[in-house]
Amino acid sequence: MKRKFSVILIALMLIIPVTANATINNAGFEGGIHKNEQDYNDVKQYKEVIFLTGQPVLLEGTVEIDVDDDDLTYEYILSNDDGTVTLEREIELERIIDDTSHSKQIVETNNIVDYDEEIVTNGQTYTLNDYQFHNSSIDDKQPVVDYYAGNWLGTKTYSVNENQGKIVVEITGEIYGYDHYWGATEGQKLHKDISYQQTTGDEPVEWFGYADVDVAFNRTKRMEYFNNLPFQTSFSSGYTLTEQEETIMSYDYNLPTFDEEGLPTISRERGNGQGKFETLPTQQKLFIPKYNDVNGHWAESDINRIAGLKITDQNQQYFGPDTPTKRIDFAKWIASAMNLVEEEKEVKRSYTKPNDDMAVFSDVSKDDPNYKYVKAIKENGIMNGDGSKLYPDKELTRGEAITIVIRALGLENLAPNLPFETKFKDDANIPVWAKKSVYVAEKLGIAEGYDGYIHANDIMTKAEAATFVNRFISYLQEDLKKDYVDNIIKYY
């Protein structure tokens, strides 16, 4: 039995590198969740709620995922706690990806190639006879964040005990997500209308119910502070980088009640529930900088955090927190903080072909030790200079730093069209080219100013720049996730 099907849904609860969305988080398209320990095994622990019996039934088991460039296959083996309800399902999908746009947008659809599903419970057998599903998604790749969204419509038709009855499940859904170096979040909202009709017997039996299933996937990297307990030690504290994933499923339902003979009554049952998976956090100790000029400084914590991440040179003896930040320094910090430069691998060759490509900026030599960061910043459209020159040694202004960060997020379009005024008292002093970025940065809580002033034309010190980069990282870790999750998931 072969039917047409589509899937950005393959973007919910599974981290698998593919050619379309940067994050494929999905273990299917039923509103289920899986546990994605970083073991890279194909078989994952899985939970799902079904409503075909007229009651919510939480099933647990495994999903096995097989992925290649063009196909996706899912195999589920599930049961409830006491084993009285079992589910076996296999779905095979063909992926279609359109990445021909020059705007770095990718449109994905999928076709179902084959399906097979059977649910057995209390002497009843539910067999999936027909599956119609249509969906589309778009992935908008910005310099440091990939944003994506999709929606779908579907109908699943089951026969009960070899055509003694029929159940139709109408499905509508929406999906929202993003992926970046510091984390990924995806929210799915799924609505199911379930209708049952008995097809044998003298007296017709019918009932109707519905359920809403919300799912959220989160992957987050965090920097956690630790004290070193021994007194006789070369360092007193430091940071640990942790990474953890969680998936949350929350559901509401409105279903009929049944009498002793199993017939639906006029009363209804309403309720809700939740399921969750958390992975064991991974941990990595960060380098401990030993700058001689930051101890007791108001930005000491921020400086040590970015130095521990190797965003700055932690081997230097002095950081210079109150000295001006150069544009090339900030370029390196942003490129490093967002992991835009891949680690170089040592390759031994008897002959290396010279690279004749021109430098991305005429005033930053390809021999400059920071060139790889400058190249990444330019190629991602984060810092453009005047087109030909970066002016690397020019002192960075607050307005420039704000513009760089908002451009990296790709969120300038959240500002209204010019002319408009920001909330800051020195709005008239904000350069026109920075106006939209300042507006957005204030709305997002990335740039709040001082005493009602933003001081867009002031030079940013290295301490201020370190604090600003940390605020940018914190926004990606927590604030962006909060917007996506709190607007999607109901917590019980």
Backbone torsions as a table, in degrees:
resi	resn	phi	psi	omega
1	MET	NA	117.3	-174.2
2	LYS	-122.1	134.3	-176.9
3	ARG	-138.2	159.2	173.1
4	LYS	-76.8	143.1	-178.8
5	PHE	-154.5	154.4	174.2
6	SER	-135.1	164.9	-168.2
7	VAL	-155.5	85.0	154.8
8	ILE	-79.6	-8.8	-179.4
9	LEU	-55.0	-19.8	176.2
10	ILE	-68.4	7.2	172.0
11	ALA	-105.1	58.6	174.0
12	LEU	-147.7	105.9	170.0
13	MET	88.3	32.9	174.7
14	LEU	-157.6	125.3	179.3
15	ILE	-90.4	105.8	178.4
16	ILE	-137.7	126.1	178.9
17	PRO	-70.5	125.9	178.0
18	VAL	-140.2	-176.6	-172.7
19	THR	-89.1	-15.0	-178.1
20	ALA	-97.8	-112.4	-177.8
21	ASN	-55.8	138.8	-178.3
22	ALA	-61.0	-29.3	178.9
23	THR	-125.4	121.6	173.0
24	ILE	-106.2	102.7	-168.3
25	ASN	-101.9	1.9	-164.3
26	ASN	-97.4	140.8	171.6
27	ALA	-105.2	30.6	-179.6
28	GLY	132.5	-155.6	-174.1
29	PHE	-142.5	34.9	-177.9
30	GLU	-111.6	4.6	-176.6
31	GLY	82.1	20.3	178.1
32	GLY	-92.8	170.8	-179.2
33	ILE	-130.6	154.7	177.7
34	HIS	-135.6	163.0	179.0
35	LYS	-99.2	119.5	-172.1
36	ASN	-112.6	66.9	173.0
37	GLU	-59.2	149.5	-176.5
38	GLN	-80.2	53.1	177.3
39	ASP	-103.8	-8.1	176.8
40	TYR	61.9	19.1	174.7
41	ASN	-74.3	150.7	179.2
42	ASP	-75.1	-27.2	-176.8
43	VAL	-95.8	125.9	-177.0
44	LYS	-124.1	150.3	170.2
45	GLN	-65.5	144.8	-170.3
46	TYR	-147.4	146.1	175.2
47	LYS	-132.8	145.1	177.9
48	GLU	-155.5	148.9	175.7
49	VAL	-110.0	130.3	174.9
50	ILE	-113.8	157.1	-175.5
51	PHE	-131.1	13.5	-174.4
52	LEU	-65.2	-29.4	-177.0
53	THR	-79.7	-4.8	-173.9
54	GLY	91.8	0.0	176.7
55	GLN	-135.0	149.5	174.8
56	PRO	-71.9	132.0	178.9
57	VAL	-127.9	117.7	178.7
58	LEU	-85.3	121.7	179.3
59	LEU	-109.7	144.3	176.3
60	GLU	-134.0	153.5	179.5
61	GLY	168.8	-132.1	-176.9
62	THR	-134.1	154.0	168.7
63	VAL	-127.1	132.6	177.1
64	GLU	-109.0	125.9	-173.7
65	ILE	-115.3	129.3	176.0
66	ASP	-122.2	120.6	-173.7
67	VAL	-127.0	132.8	164.4
68	ASP	-135.0	-169.1	-172.6
69	ASP	-62.6	-31.0	-171.7
70	ASP	-117.8	-15.7	-172.4
71	ASP	-131.9	152.8	175.6
72	LEU	-135.0	132.2	178.3
73	THR	-129.8	133.2	179.6
74	TYR	-125.1	131.9	175.3
75	GLU	-125.9	123.1	-176.7
76	TYR	-113.7	136.3	170.1
77	ILE	-130.9	110.9	-170.2
78	LEU	-134.1	157.9	172.9
79	SER	-158.0	164.5	173.9
80	ASN	-84.4	-176.4	-172.3
81	ASP	-60.3	-42.4	-175.6
82	ASP	-96.1	4.4	175.9
83	GLY	77.0	10.1	-179.4
84	THR	-82.1	-13.5	176.6
85	VAL	-124.9	126.3	178.4
86	THR	-127.1	150.2	177.9
87	LEU	-137.8	132.0	171.3
88	GLU	-127.4	130.6	-175.5
89	ARG	-146.4	141.2	173.5
90	GLU	-137.4	128.1	-179.0
91	ILE	-126.5	132.0	175.5
92	GLU	-121.6	130.3	-173.3
93	LEU	-129.9	146.3	173.1
94	GLU	-106.3	126.8	-177.2
95	ARG	-93.9	140.3	175.9
96	ILE	-125.9	121.0	-174.4
97	ILE	-122.9	127.1	176.1
98	ASP	-110.9	104.3	179.8
99	ASP	-119.1	32.5	-176.3
100	THR	-85.3	-7.5	-178.9
101	SER	-69.4	142.1	176.8
102	HIS	-82.8	-2.3	-179.0
103	SER	-93.7	12.3	179.8
104	LYS	62.9	30.3	173.7
105	GLN	-104.7	143.8	-179.5
106	ILE	-125.3	128.7	175.7
107	VAL	-105.2	131.1	-178.7
108	GLU	-124.9	133.4	168.3
109	THR	-132.1	165.0	179.8
110	ASN	-141.6	150.3	177.7
111	ASN	-116.5	136.0	176.4
112	ILE	-78.6	131.1	179.5
113	VAL	-96.2	-40.9	-179.1
114	ASP	-157.6	155.4	177.3
115	TYR	-151.7	153.4	178.6
116	ASP	-157.7	124.8	-178.3
117	GLU	-148.3	135.8	176.4
118	GLU	-143.8	132.4	178.1
119	ILE	-121.2	130.1	-179.6
120	VAL	-121.3	128.3	179.9
121	THR	-156.6	127.6	173.3
122	ASN	48.7	47.4	178.0
123	GLY	78.3	2.3	178.3
124	GLN	-106.1	138.4	176.4
125	THR	-120.7	122.2	179.8
126	TYR	-106.8	118.9	-178.2
127	THR	-115.9	126.6	179.5
128	LEU	-74.4	114.0	-178.4
129	ASN	-98.3	-27.3	-176.8
130	ASP	-150.0	139.9	-178.8
131	TYR	-140.9	111.8	175.9
132	GLN	-113.3	131.0	-178.1
133	PHE	-151.9	138.2	-178.5
134	HIS	-139.7	127.2	177.8
135	ASN	-153.9	161.8	174.9
136	SER	-147.6	150.8	178.6
137	SER	-139.8	158.0	176.3
138	ILE	-132.0	138.0	179.8
139	ASP	-116.9	119.1	-178.3
140	ASP	-107.7	108.2	-173.2
141	LYS	-88.9	109.3	175.6
142	GLN	-98.4	170.3	-172.4
143	PRO	-51.4	-45.1	-178.7
144	VAL	-120.4	-5.4	-179.0
145	VAL	-134.4	136.8	169.0
146	ASP	-102.0	123.3	176.9
147	TYR	-107.4	141.3	177.4
148	TYR	-145.9	158.6	-180.0
149	ALA	-155.0	153.5	178.4
150	GLY	-159.2	169.8	176.0
151	ASN	-148.6	162.5	-177.4
152	TRP	-155.3	159.0	173.3
153	LEU	-131.2	141.3	-179.7
154	GLY	-154.4	158.5	174.8
155	THR	-138.8	125.3	175.2
156	LYS	-114.1	128.9	-179.6
157	THR	-118.0	122.6	-178.3
158	TYR	-113.5	143.9	166.7
159	SER	-96.7	144.6	-179.1
160	VAL	-110.9	122.2	179.1
161	ASN	50.0	55.4	176.3
162	GLU	54.5	60.4	171.8
163	ASN	72.7	21.4	169.5
164	GLN	-77.7	-19.3	177.8
165	GLY	-157.6	170.0	-179.5
166	LYS	-139.0	137.2	175.1
167	ILE	-123.0	131.1	177.5
168	VAL	-117.2	129.2	178.2
169	VAL	-116.1	113.1	176.1
170	GLU	-92.3	130.4	-172.6
171	ILE	-122.6	132.4	168.1
172	THR	-128.9	147.7	-177.3
173	GLY	-158.7	160.7	175.8
174	GLU	-138.2	151.8	-179.5
175	ILE	-139.1	139.1	-180.0
176	TYR	-137.0	139.0	-179.9
177	GLY	-164.7	169.2	174.0
178	TYR	-151.3	162.8	178.4
179	ASP	-147.3	134.6	174.5
180	HIS	-153.9	179.2	-174.0
181	TYR	-60.9	-37.0	-174.3
182	TRP	-88.0	-2.8	177.9
183	GLY	164.2	176.3	176.8
184	ALA	-150.3	144.3	178.1
185	THR	-140.9	140.3	175.4
186	GLU	-140.2	134.8	176.0
187	GLY	-120.2	137.3	178.2
188	GLN	-127.2	132.6	174.4
189	LYS	-116.2	123.4	-174.5
190	LEU	-127.1	130.4	175.6
191	HIS	-118.6	133.2	-180.0
192	LYS	-125.3	125.4	170.2
193	ASP	-102.6	121.3	-175.0
194	ILE	-113.6	125.8	177.6
195	SER	-128.4	135.5	-179.8
196	TYR	-117.2	141.0	176.5
197	GLN	-141.0	123.4	176.1
198	GLN	-78.0	133.2	-175.5
199	THR	-106.6	0.7	176.8
200	THR	-129.2	164.5	178.1
201	GLY	94.9	163.4	-176.8
202	ASP	-78.2	-36.0	-177.5
203	GLU	-100.6	121.9	178.3
204	PRO	-67.3	140.7	176.3
205	VAL	-123.6	124.6	179.4
206	GLU	-138.7	147.7	170.8
207	TRP	-152.1	161.3	-177.6
208	PHE	-139.2	144.7	175.2
209	GLY	-155.1	173.5	176.7
210	TYR	-148.8	162.2	-179.7
211	ALA	-148.5	147.1	173.7
212	ASP	-118.0	126.6	-179.2
213	VAL	-120.2	124.8	176.2
214	ASP	-114.3	137.3	-178.7
215	VAL	-132.2	140.4	174.9
216	ALA	-133.0	135.8	172.5
217	PHE	-114.1	136.1	178.0
218	ASN	-136.3	132.9	168.5
219	ARG	-125.5	123.7	-174.0
220	THR	-136.4	134.9	169.1
221	LYS	-100.5	135.9	179.6
222	ARG	-132.0	151.4	172.7
223	MET	-106.8	118.8	-176.5
224	GLU	-113.2	131.7	-178.2
225	TYR	-79.5	141.6	175.0
226	PHE	-137.0	146.7	173.4
227	ASN	-94.5	139.7	174.7
228	ASN	-91.8	114.0	-168.9
229	LEU	-69.7	-40.0	-177.3
230	PRO	-60.9	143.2	177.7
231	PHE	-77.5	-41.4	-177.2
232	GLN	-87.8	80.5	-176.8
233	THR	-146.4	158.7	-177.9
234	SER	-82.5	-9.4	177.3
235	PHE	-147.2	149.1	-175.0
236	SER	-101.0	-19.1	-176.1
237	SER	-162.7	177.3	178.0
238	GLY	-178.1	-166.6	-178.1
239	TYR	-128.6	149.8	174.6
240	THR	-119.5	132.6	176.2
241	LEU	-93.7	118.9	179.4
242	THR	-113.6	151.9	176.0
243	GLU	-137.2	131.7	-176.7
244	GLN	-145.4	150.3	176.6
245	GLU	-120.4	147.2	174.0
246	GLU	-143.5	148.2	173.3
247	THR	-129.1	136.7	-176.5
248	ILE	-127.9	132.4	176.0
249	MET	-120.8	127.5	-179.6
250	SER	-129.7	138.5	-175.9
251	TYR	-143.6	147.2	170.6
252	ASP	-118.5	149.3	177.4
253	TYR	-145.1	153.2	175.2
254	ASN	-136.6	104.1	-171.5
255	LEU	-131.7	162.2	179.6
256	PRO	-75.2	160.9	167.4
257	THR	-98.5	161.3	-175.1
258	PHE	-128.7	147.5	178.1
259	ASP	-84.1	-173.3	-175.8
260	GLU	-65.1	-23.6	179.2
261	GLU	-90.0	3.6	178.8
262	GLY	82.5	16.3	179.6
263	LEU	-96.5	143.2	-178.9
264	PRO	-68.7	142.3	176.9
265	THR	-103.6	-180.0	-178.7
266	ILE	-81.8	-13.4	179.9
267	SER	-82.7	164.9	-176.3
268	ARG	-125.7	155.1	173.8
269	GLU	-115.0	125.7	178.0
270	ARG	-119.2	141.0	-179.8
271	GLY	-169.5	-176.2	-179.8
272	ASN	-152.7	170.4	179.1
273	GLY	-166.7	177.0	-176.5
274	GLN	-154.5	146.9	173.6
275	GLY	-133.0	156.9	-174.4
276	LYS	-154.4	145.7	169.4
277	PHE	-127.3	139.7	171.3
278	GLU	-130.5	138.9	176.9
279	THR	-91.0	160.5	174.8
280	LEU	-71.1	126.1	-177.6
281	PRO	-64.0	141.3	169.3
282	THR	-88.1	152.1	-176.7
283	GLN	-133.6	141.9	176.5
284	GLN	-143.7	121.4	176.6
285	LYS	-68.7	138.5	178.7
286	LEU	-95.1	155.4	178.3
287	PHE	-60.9	149.2	-178.2
288	ILE	-108.1	107.0	179.3
289	PRO	-73.3	155.2	-179.9
290	LYS	-132.5	54.0	176.6
291	TYR	-65.4	140.4	-179.4
292	ASN	-86.5	-5.3	-173.4
293	ASP	-123.3	20.1	179.6
294	VAL	-118.8	-10.2	-179.3
295	ASN	-61.9	120.0	-178.7
296	GLY	86.2	-5.9	178.4
297	HIS	-71.3	148.4	-177.7
298	TRP	-59.9	-24.6	-179.0
299	ALA	-103.5	16.5	-175.1
300	GLU	-54.8	-46.9	-177.3
301	SER	-62.5	-45.3	-180.0
302	ASP	-64.1	-40.7	-180.0
303	ILE	-64.2	-45.0	-179.2
304	ASN	-66.7	-32.5	178.5
305	ARG	-65.0	-49.9	-177.2
306	ILE	-72.9	-28.0	175.5
307	ALA	-69.3	-38.7	177.6
308	GLY	-62.4	-29.6	176.8
309	LEU	-82.5	1.2	-177.6
310	LYS	65.0	26.0	173.9
311	ILE	-73.1	-39.4	172.6
312	THR	-107.2	171.8	179.7
313	ASP	-82.2	100.8	-176.9
314	GLN	-77.3	-4.6	-179.7
315	ASN	-87.3	-10.1	178.8
316	GLN	-72.4	154.5	-179.6
317	GLN	-82.0	-30.8	-178.9
318	TYR	-127.5	140.9	177.7
319	PHE	-95.7	-35.6	-176.9
320	GLY	73.1	56.8	-173.1
321	PRO	-61.3	-28.6	-176.0
322	ASP	-101.3	10.0	176.2
323	THR	-90.5	158.0	-178.3
324	PRO	-66.4	149.2	174.9
325	THR	-86.9	130.3	175.3
326	LYS	-86.4	154.3	-178.8
327	ARG	-61.1	-37.9	-179.3
328	ILE	-69.6	-31.6	176.2
329	ASP	-64.3	-45.0	-177.8
330	PHE	-67.7	-35.7	176.0
331	ALA	-58.8	-45.1	179.5
332	LYS	-64.9	-43.4	-178.0
333	TRP	-61.8	-45.5	-179.0
334	ILE	-66.6	-44.7	179.4
335	ALA	-61.6	-39.4	179.1
336	SER	-71.3	-44.3	-177.9
337	ALA	-63.3	-32.1	-178.9
338	MET	-97.9	6.4	176.7
339	ASN	56.3	44.1	-178.0
340	LEU	-83.2	-12.1	-178.7
341	VAL	-114.4	121.9	178.6
342	GLU	-72.7	148.7	178.4
343	GLU	-62.6	134.0	179.1
344	GLU	-76.0	138.0	178.2
345	LYS	-107.2	136.6	-179.7
346	GLU	-73.8	123.9	179.9
347	VAL	-123.0	122.8	-179.4
348	LYS	-98.4	118.7	178.8
349	ARG	-134.8	151.6	176.2
350	SER	-74.8	-24.6	179.5
351	TYR	-146.7	133.7	177.4
352	THR	-118.6	124.8	179.4
353	LYS	-66.4	128.6	-179.5
354	PRO	-64.3	144.9	178.3
355	ASN	-91.7	112.7	-175.6
356	ASP	-92.8	0.6	-179.2
357	ASP	-63.8	144.8	178.8
358	MET	-74.2	151.6	175.9
359	ALA	-62.9	148.7	-176.5
360	VAL	-68.8	-26.5	173.6
361	PHE	-130.4	140.5	-176.8
362	SER	-70.7	-19.3	-177.3
363	ASP	-105.0	14.2	172.4
364	VAL	-129.4	106.0	-176.8
365	SER	-66.6	149.6	176.4
366	LYS	-67.5	-14.1	176.3
367	ASP	-86.7	-8.0	178.8
368	ASP	-64.0	132.4	-179.3
369	PRO	-60.5	-19.4	178.9
370	ASN	-97.5	7.6	-172.9
371	TYR	-61.8	-38.6	-177.6
372	LYS	-61.7	-33.0	177.6
373	TYR	-72.7	-42.5	178.7
374	VAL	-61.8	-42.2	179.1
375	LYS	-61.8	-43.4	179.2
376	ALA	-63.8	-41.9	179.6
377	ILE	-63.4	-42.7	-179.5
378	LYS	-68.4	-46.4	-177.0
379	GLU	-65.8	-25.6	177.5
380	ASN	-91.1	2.3	176.6
381	GLY	70.7	25.5	-176.6
382	ILE	-90.0	-41.1	174.9
383	MET	-129.7	123.3	-176.8
384	ASN	-113.4	-7.9	-175.7
385	GLY	56.8	-137.0	175.4
386	ASP	-101.4	16.1	-178.8
387	GLY	106.6	-45.4	-179.7
388	SER	-112.2	-25.9	-178.0
389	LYS	-123.3	144.3	176.7
390	LEU	-93.3	-25.7	-171.2
391	TYR	57.2	61.7	-170.5
392	PRO	-61.6	-33.5	-176.0
393	ASP	-91.9	1.1	177.2
394	LYS	-69.9	142.6	-180.0
395	GLU	-72.3	137.0	-175.5
396	LEU	-80.6	133.3	175.2
397	THR	-94.6	162.2	178.0
398	ARG	-62.2	-39.8	178.7
399	GLY	-62.6	-37.5	178.4
400	GLU	-67.4	-43.9	-179.8
401	ALA	-61.1	-44.0	179.5
402	ILE	-63.4	-43.9	-179.7
403	THR	-62.4	-40.8	179.7
404	ILE	-61.8	-44.6	-177.1
405	VAL	-68.3	-44.6	-179.4
406	ILE	-68.2	-35.5	175.6
407	ARG	-64.8	-38.2	177.4
408	ALA	-62.8	-37.5	177.5
409	LEU	-74.1	-21.1	-177.2
410	GLY	72.0	31.7	-173.6
411	LEU	-114.6	18.8	179.3
412	GLU	-60.5	-26.8	-177.0
413	ASN	-71.4	-4.5	176.1
414	LEU	-76.7	-11.9	177.8
415	ALA	-86.4	151.9	175.1
416	PRO	-70.4	167.9	175.9
417	ASN	-70.5	143.5	175.7
418	LEU	-67.7	150.3	0.9
419	PRO	-85.6	147.9	173.2
420	PHE	-156.4	168.5	178.6
421	GLU	-116.0	140.3	173.4
422	THR	-83.9	179.1	-179.2
423	LYS	-81.4	-8.0	-172.4
424	PHE	-80.3	145.9	-177.1
425	LYS	-66.0	-27.8	179.0
426	ASP	-100.6	34.7	-179.3
427	ASP	-54.3	-37.7	-177.3
428	ALA	-64.8	-20.0	-178.9
429	ASN	-92.4	-3.5	-179.7
430	ILE	-76.7	124.9	178.5
431	PRO	-58.4	147.1	-178.2
432	VAL	-57.5	-40.5	-177.1
433	TRP	-67.5	-17.3	-179.3
434	ALA	-103.1	-5.8	-170.1
435	LYS	-59.8	-49.5	-178.1
436	LYS	-64.3	-41.4	-179.0
437	SER	-65.7	-40.6	177.6
438	VAL	-62.4	-43.2	178.8
439	TYR	-58.1	-49.3	-177.0
440	VAL	-67.8	-42.6	-178.6
441	ALA	-60.6	-37.4	177.7
442	GLU	-68.1	-41.9	179.9
443	LYS	-63.8	-35.1	-178.2
444	LEU	-84.7	-9.0	-178.9
445	GLY	81.1	14.7	179.2
446	ILE	-83.3	-34.8	178.5
447	ALA	-131.0	113.2	-175.2
448	GLU	-108.0	-13.6	179.3
449	GLY	77.2	-175.1	179.7
450	TYR	-129.4	123.6	176.8
451	ASP	51.3	35.9	177.0
452	GLY	88.3	1.2	179.7
453	TYR	-114.3	145.6	179.3
454	ILE	-100.4	-23.8	177.5
455	HIS	53.0	52.1	-173.6
456	ALA	-62.1	-26.5	-176.5
457	ASN	-95.9	-0.6	178.9
458	ASP	-75.5	148.5	176.4
459	ILE	-72.4	137.3	180.0
460	MET	-91.8	123.5	177.2
461	THR	-73.2	167.5	179.8
462	LYS	-67.2	-32.2	175.6
463	ALA	-65.8	-44.6	178.5
464	GLU	-64.6	-38.9	179.7
465	ALA	-66.0	-39.6	178.0
466	ALA	-62.6	-42.8	178.2
467	THR	-64.5	-39.4	-178.9
468	PHE	-67.0	-41.8	177.7
469	VAL	-63.3	-40.9	177.2
470	ASN	-63.9	-38.1	177.6
471	ARG	-65.3	-37.6	176.6
472	PHE	-61.8	-45.9	178.3
473	ILE	-62.6	-43.8	179.6
474	SER	-62.3	-37.4	176.6
475	TYR	-60.6	-44.5	179.8
476	LEU	-67.0	-36.0	-178.4
477	GLN	-71.5	-42.1	-168.5
478	GLU	-121.9	-53.1	-171.0
479	ASP	-65.4	-43.2	179.2
480	LEU	-63.8	-41.6	178.2
481	LYS	-62.1	-41.2	-178.2
482	LYS	-59.8	-41.9	179.9
483	ASP	-61.4	-44.1	-177.8
484	TYR	-72.1	-44.0	-174.2
485	VAL	-76.2	-47.9	-175.9
486	ASP	-64.0	-26.4	178.3
487	ASN	-86.7	-3.4	-177.4
488	ILE	-113.7	-51.8	-166.1
489	ILE	-96.5	136.7	169.7
490	LYS	-96.6	125.3	-178.9
491	TYR	-99.8	138.3	179.1
492	TYR	-118.9	NA	NA
